[in-house]
Amino acid sequence: MVTIDQLDAYFETLSQNTQDLLPDGILDINIKTLHALHLLTDEPSPDEVQASHLLQAVESEGRITLFNERFALWIVPQVGAEPSSTIVYVATHRDDELKAELAFRTSGVHNKSKTILRLIDRFLADIQETDSLLSELEKA
C-alpha cells in the first residue's frame, strides 16, 4: 500500500508534468461528454459501479486525495477560476508504483460534487474493465 507521502510526491510530479505523463492532457467535461458517458440521468443505474464509495479521503493543502489499494485520485478545486472549475487526476498503483491514467476538468454547471463522483465512478469502472480484459488476453 502506498503512503500519503508517496501520494503527495506523485501528485506534485503529475501536476507539474501533466503533458508528459498524460499525453491526452486534461479532458474537459461538457454536455457532449456527459451524454456520451450516459451520465445525464439524475440517478445512477443499478448496475453502475460506485467505486468512489470504497476510497479513503485525506484533505491536503488545496486538494482532496482519495485512495484505496488500487487507485489514487486528487481532486483539485481551481481557486479563483471563472467559471468555477475542478481538476481530477486519476492514477493506478500496483506494487507501490503509481501510474497516471487520466485527468478531467469540470466547470460551470458541471462542477458539482454529484457529477464529479459519477465521473469518478465511471472512469474507475472503465479502468477496471480494461485491466480485466488485458489480464485475460495475457493469459490466452
C-alpha positions in Angstrom: 0.0 0.0 0.0 1.3 3.4 -0.9 1.8 6.0 1.8 0.3 9.5 2.0 3.8 10.9 1.5 4.2 8.9 -1.7 0.8 10.1 -2.9 1.7 13.7 -2.2 5.0 13.3 -4.0 3.4 11.7 -7.0 0.7 14.4 -7.2 3.4 17.1 -7.3 5.1 15.2 -10.2 1.9 14.6 -12.0 0.6 18.2 -11.7 3.9 19.6 -12.9 4.4 17.1 -15.7 0.8 16.6 -16.9 1.7 16.8 -20.6 4.4 14.2 -20.3 2.5 11.8 -18.1 -0.9 12.2 -19.7 -0.3 12.8 -23.5 -4.1 13.3 -24.0 -4.0 16.1 -21.5 -6.9 17.1 -19.3 -10.3 16.1 -20.6 -12.8 19.0 -20.4 -16.2 17.7 -19.4 -19.1 19.2 -21.2 -22.7 18.2 -22.1 -21.5 16.1 -25.1 -19.1 14.1 -22.8 -21.7 13.5 -20.2 -24.2 12.4 -22.9 -21.6 10.0 -24.4 -20.9 8.6 -21.0 -24.6 8.2 -20.3 -24.4 10.3 -17.2 -27.2 12.8 -17.8 -29.8 11.0 -15.8 -30.4 12.2 -12.3 -29.8 8.8 -10.6 -27.1 6.2 -11.3 -28.4 3.0 -12.8 -28.5 -0.1 -10.5 -25.7 -1.7 -12.5 -23.4 1.3 -12.2 -20.4 0.5 -10.1 -19.8 3.0 -7.3 -16.1 2.7 -6.7 -15.9 6.1 -5.1 -17.6 4.6 -2.0 -14.6 2.4 -1.5 -12.0 5.2 -1.3 -10.4 6.8 1.8 -10.1 10.5 1.8 -7.3 12.8 3.1 -7.6 16.6 2.8 -4.3 18.3 2.0 -3.4 21.8 1.1 -5.6 22.8 -1.8 -6.8 19.3 -2.7 -8.5 16.1 -1.6 -6.7 12.9 -2.0 -8.8 9.7 -2.4 -7.2 6.3 -2.5 -7.6 2.6 -1.9 -5.5 -0.5 -2.7 -5.8 0.1 -6.5 -6.4 3.8 -7.2 -5.2 7.2 -6.2 -7.2 10.4 -7.1 -6.6 14.0 -6.5 -9.5 16.5 -6.6 -8.2 20.0 -7.0 -10.6 23.0 -7.0 -9.3 25.8 -9.2 -9.3 28.7 -6.8 -10.3 32.0 -8.5 -11.2 30.3 -11.8 -14.2 31.8 -13.5 -16.4 29.9 -14.0 -15.6 27.7 -11.1 -13.8 24.5 -12.0 -12.2 21.4 -10.6 -9.5 19.1 -11.9 -9.4 15.4 -11.0 -6.3 13.4 -11.6 -6.6 9.6 -11.6 -3.7 7.1 -11.2 -3.5 3.4 -10.6 -1.0 1.7 -8.3 0.5 -1.8 -8.2 3.4 -2.9 -6.1 3.7 0.7 -4.7 4.2 2.1 -8.2 1.9 4.8 -9.3 0.9 5.3 -13.0 -1.1 8.3 -14.3 -4.3 7.2 -16.1 -6.3 10.3 -16.9 -7.3 13.7 -15.7 -10.6 15.6 -16.3 -11.9 19.1 -15.6 -15.4 20.1 -14.7 -16.5 23.7 -14.8 -19.6 25.9 -14.5 -22.8 24.0 -14.2 -21.0 20.6 -14.4 -18.8 21.5 -11.4 -20.9 19.8 -8.9 -19.8 17.1 -6.4 -22.5 14.7 -7.6 -21.3 15.0 -11.2 -17.7 14.6 -10.2 -18.4 11.5 -8.2 -20.4 9.9 -11.0 -17.5 10.7 -13.4 -15.0 9.1 -11.0 -17.2 6.0 -10.7 -17.5 5.7 -14.4 -13.8 6.2 -15.2 -12.7 3.8 -12.4 -15.1 1.2 -13.7 -13.7 1.7 -17.2 -10.1 1.3 -16.0 -11.0 -1.9 -14.1 -12.8 -3.3 -17.1 -9.8 -2.6 -19.3 -7.4 -4.1 -16.8 -9.5 -7.2 -16.6 -9.6 -7.6 -20.4 -5.8 -7.1 -20.7 -5.3 -9.7 -17.9 -7.5 -12.2 -19.8 -5.6 -11.5 -23.0 -2.2 -12.1 -21.3 -3.5 -15.5 -20.0 -4.5 -16.6 -23.5 
